[in-house]
Amino acid sequence: MLALLAAGVAFAVVVLAQDKPLPGSHFVCSAIPPEALFAGCPLPATPMQGVSLSPEEELRAAVLQLRETVVMQKETLGAQREAIRELTSKLARCEGLMAGKAESSKDTMATCRGTLSRVVEVLKDRLRLQLRTNASNTGLPSDFREVLQRRLGELERQLLRKVAELEDEKSLLHNETSAHQQKTENTLNALLQRVTELERGNSAFKSPDAFKVSLPFRTNYLYGKIKKTLPELYSFTICLWLRSSASPGIGTPFSYAVPGQANEIVLIEWGNNPIELLINDKVAQLPLFVSDGKWHHICITWTTRDGLWEAFQDGEKLGTGENLAPWHPIKSGGVLILGQEQDTVGGRFDATQAFVGELSQFNIWDRVLRPQEISNIANCSLNMAGNIIPWVDNNVDVFGGASKWPVETCEERLLDL
């Protein structure tokens, strides 16, 4: 609008000069910038009182007055643009804060909103002052003041809309965060309840011994631990139910380590080797096959006298031998681990030697059971707990993701047949 006004004034001056040329002057109709229109032509800023001016001089004075008005209006608009840029920068910072931090606190949002409110007031005061100054000093037209007032009102409305949008966005983010937090808490509570149920264990068992230990992966951190330890033994019988289809080898169903001897008693099937019984790090190979994924009952007997041993599978004696650590008493005070082979007492497990499958009814007696007793236990006609280590829930802990589940091994065995 200002450019058009300046161009119109320039055109009027050129036309007037052509109609009534001044003596000795020659005018050429050509495009010149408004700022250079009166360059080198000194004119009075306002008519002097008591001095009569010619029509040409009055016209020149009026044009100069309009030129000064235009310059001041441009300065006013420049100040307004600077204020608008300042406000836009502050809004951008607030928007960036809201967009980049979903967890923005209520205090941060209140600070941002307070900053915007102060900017609004400063801008309004600045524009009002400029309007008053320009109106008093330059004689701004009333229609121009109205335009500025409308611009001020429009700018204020835009700012209030932006503040309202930020408030709505904050409220939406708060609701989404609350919903996500509630969902996470519900999931954690459900997991905690499940862990509590697993830790209690026997609450779901029909009887204290009707459970199994599950070791589903070949790792060095899944295992079970027998809370009781062994006394010094001169003979023993160890019986258990197990189910595994791991390959190669089922791993280590159990191991007993004492200070100074990590392989005091170990039952292991490692790689493509046969099942082995280690006593005091001495080895006997057992003619057992249990890696078909079915439940099997295993019993091993041993006595220090001549190192005699026997191996039973599903109630049937499959092997016997002697000279397995003869005259060596089993030491007391060690650690019994289910599912891992110990390189030190209670630790340094090797994942390649870990048992993969399920174990149940792990019992130890301090004597050699008769073959008929073993057969009766295997065919479920006799339920006899070990007098040294009985299979009861409160005597078995699980670690690393191993778990205890209800099971009736005799019923499971019938399903495998």
BELDANOR-V408600 format. One record per backbone hydrogen bond with DSSP energy under -1.0 kcal/mol. CO is the residue of the C=O (numbers start at 1). NH is the residue of the N-H. If there is no record, write none. Layout:
BEGIN
co=<CO & CO>
nh=<NH & NH>
END
This chain:
BEGIN
co=<1 & 2 & 3 & 4 & 5 & 6 & 7 & 8 & 9 & 10 & 11 & 12 & 13 & 14 & 15 & 16 & 22 & 28 & 33 & 34 & 36 & 38 & 48 & 54 & 55 & 56 & 57 & 58 & 59 & 60 & 61 & 62 & 63 & 64 & 65 & 66 & 67 & 68 & 69 & 70 & 71 & 72 & 73 & 74 & 75 & 76 & 77 & 78 & 79 & 80 & 81 & 82 & 83 & 84 & 85 & 86 & 87 & 88 & 89 & 90 & 91 & 92 & 93 & 94 & 95 & 96 & 97 & 101 & 105 & 106 & 107 & 108 & 109 & 110 & 111 & 112 & 113 & 114 & 115 & 116 & 117 & 118 & 119 & 120 & 121 & 122 & 123 & 124 & 125 & 126 & 127 & 128 & 129 & 130 & 131 & 132 & 133 & 134 & 141 & 142 & 143 & 144 & 145 & 146 & 147 & 148 & 149 & 150 & 151 & 152 & 153 & 154 & 155 & 156 & 157 & 158 & 159 & 160 & 161 & 162 & 163 & 164 & 165 & 166 & 167 & 168 & 169 & 170 & 171 & 172 & 173 & 174 & 175 & 176 & 177 & 178 & 179 & 180 & 181 & 182 & 183 & 184 & 185 & 186 & 187 & 188 & 189 & 190 & 191 & 192 & 193 & 194 & 195 & 196 & 197 & 200 & 201 & 207 & 208 & 209 & 210 & 212 & 213 & 214 & 215 & 217 & 223 & 224 & 225 & 230 & 233 & 234 & 236 & 237 & 238 & 239 & 240 & 241 & 242 & 243 & 244 & 250 & 251 & 253 & 254 & 255 & 256 & 256 & 257 & 258 & 261 & 263 & 264 & 265 & 266 & 268 & 269 & 270 & 275 & 276 & 277 & 278 & 279 & 282 & 284 & 286 & 296 & 297 & 298 & 299 & 300 & 301 & 302 & 304 & 305 & 306 & 307 & 308 & 309 & 310 & 311 & 311 & 312 & 313 & 316 & 319 & 321 & 325 & 330 & 335 & 336 & 337 & 338 & 339 & 344 & 347 & 347 & 350 & 351 & 357 & 358 & 359 & 360 & 363 & 364 & 364 & 365 & 370 & 371 & 372 & 373 & 374 & 375 & 376 & 376 & 377 & 389 & 390 & 392 & 393 & 395 & 397 & 399 & 399 & 403 & 405 & 408 & 409 & 410 & 411 & 412 & 413>
nh=<5 & 6 & 7 & 8 & 9 & 10 & 11 & 12 & 13 & 14 & 15 & 16 & 17 & 18 & 19 & 20 & 25 & 30 & 36 & 37 & 39 & 41 & 51 & 58 & 59 & 60 & 61 & 62 & 63 & 64 & 65 & 66 & 67 & 68 & 69 & 70 & 71 & 72 & 73 & 74 & 75 & 76 & 77 & 78 & 79 & 80 & 81 & 82 & 83 & 84 & 85 & 86 & 87 & 88 & 89 & 90 & 91 & 92 & 93 & 94 & 95 & 96 & 97 & 98 & 99 & 100 & 101 & 104 & 109 & 110 & 111 & 112 & 113 & 114 & 115 & 116 & 117 & 118 & 119 & 120 & 121 & 122 & 123 & 124 & 125 & 126 & 127 & 128 & 129 & 130 & 131 & 132 & 133 & 134 & 135 & 136 & 137 & 138 & 145 & 146 & 147 & 148 & 149 & 150 & 151 & 152 & 153 & 154 & 155 & 156 & 157 & 158 & 159 & 160 & 161 & 162 & 163 & 164 & 165 & 166 & 167 & 168 & 169 & 170 & 171 & 172 & 173 & 174 & 175 & 176 & 177 & 178 & 179 & 180 & 181 & 182 & 183 & 184 & 185 & 186 & 187 & 188 & 189 & 190 & 191 & 192 & 193 & 194 & 195 & 196 & 197 & 198 & 199 & 200 & 201 & 202 & 204 & 210 & 393 & 211 & 407 & 405 & 359 & 403 & 357 & 219 & 399 & 338 & 397 & 333 & 330 & 304 & 302 & 365 & 300 & 363 & 298 & 360 & 296 & 358 & 293 & 356 & 269 & 339 & 267 & 337 & 264 & 265 & 335 & 261 & 258 & 281 & 280 & 256 & 278 & 276 & 251 & 273 & 286 & 268 & 284 & 266 & 282 & 279 & 277 & 288 & 242 & 314 & 240 & 312 & 238 & 310 & 236 & 327 & 308 & 323 & 324 & 303 & 321 & 301 & 318 & 319 & 299 & 316 & 313 & 311 & 309 & 328 & 233 & 257 & 226 & 255 & 224 & 355 & 347 & 343 & 344 & 353 & 354 & 215 & 243 & 213 & 241 & 239 & 388 & 389 & 237 & 374 & 375 & 376 & 377 & 378 & 379 & 381 & 382 & 380 & 364 & 392 & 395 & 396 & 227 & 225 & 223 & 402 & 214 & 212 & 412 & 413 & 414 & 415 & 416 & 417>
END
